[in-house]
């Protein structure tokens, strides 16, 4: 017989009591405790998200980073010739500990084997002087952290969010370009970048004049509200001897183009050397400084410290690389059937006859060999065998962007030139 048979043979009063007790027990089992009830279930709606409180005591975190407040930090600089082993020995940490570190994680071994002289490592200890953490700052935006874990040590890269904002500067040149750029708070890297952008149109050693000016819109890197470095030049305008040149960065190629989408980069550099000072310009009736005779000076002389690199003005093949009593060490480069460039009086030659070279490649260093009164580079530019002034000769036309690439660039270029002018007006207003 089943249980129902015995249940219904009981007196009515007993059956009633059993049913009441069963109902009470069921209610007790399924009713949530008031302290554990996270949300009012009568207010729930379909499709809505509701927060649920979870006790952090029930969560386990593996290899978590300890807060700096519970760590005692000590900083040490890497000395000359100092390895990780020598550093650990100097600060009183055992070789066994270092072995444990580098065998715990491959990246720990990589990082501790790349220590550079002068860089600073931070070591974190607890109250019992047990090593808890090591921090190595790789860049202002990235830190490598070693943290004590359950089994050995764990490694992690911590990257800070870098925000990019635009900044602006401008200057008028009174003495030279370098000093004007420094006064405009450009970094040496930015100064060389700016000269490089316009270096196909302007010879910065020869063509800069008092009254020339420039405007620059550039990126600034912001980390946690602080300026942490400069980024790319976004747009720039350079006014030189009454002529204005504009350059805008194309994000897709990383190259610079003018406001019409023509590449700033051309087939030849205006100057084959880092700008310093010039002793003699192109002059077909110059009196020779050694012989005293009036002879055509068919090139340009650049004076700079001995050993200054000399660049190939354009792609080509070395036509001649040699030495004689007049030219000293010299290199002639044929760029096509039309163009030849010549580099004279070098201290050293880095290329050989027949060798193919790229624009900007070092072909030698500045010196004072041959018939000269002092160290300098004598540079010549020939078109169809005729000497031309490298400062003013018309260079091959720049390539232009086309199609969708040009359309996208022109939209961005216009926006960036507008921003550059707006920033300039704001700077002027703040200064006055």
Secondary structure, 3 states (H helix, E strand, C coil): CCHHHHHHHCCHHHHHHHHHHHHHHHHHHHCCCCCCCCCCHHHCCCCCCCCCCCCHHHCCCCCCCCCHHHCEEEEEECCCCCCHHHHHHHCCCCHHHHHHHHHHCHHHHHHHCCCCCCCEEEEEECCCCCEEEEEEEEECCEEEEEEECCCCEEEEEEECCEEEEEEEEEEECCCCHHHHHHHCCCCHHHHHHHHHHHCCCCCCCCCCCCCCEEEEEEEEEEECCEEEEEEEEEEEEEEECCEEEEEEECCCCCCEECCCCEECCCCCCCCCECCCEEEECCECCCECCCCCCECCECCEEEECCCCCEEECCCCEEEEEEEEECCCEEEEEEECCCCEEEEEEEEEEECCCCCCEECCCCEEEEEECCCCCCCCEEEEEEEECCEEECCCCCCCCCCCECCHHHHHHHHHHHHHHHHHHHHHHHHHHHHHC
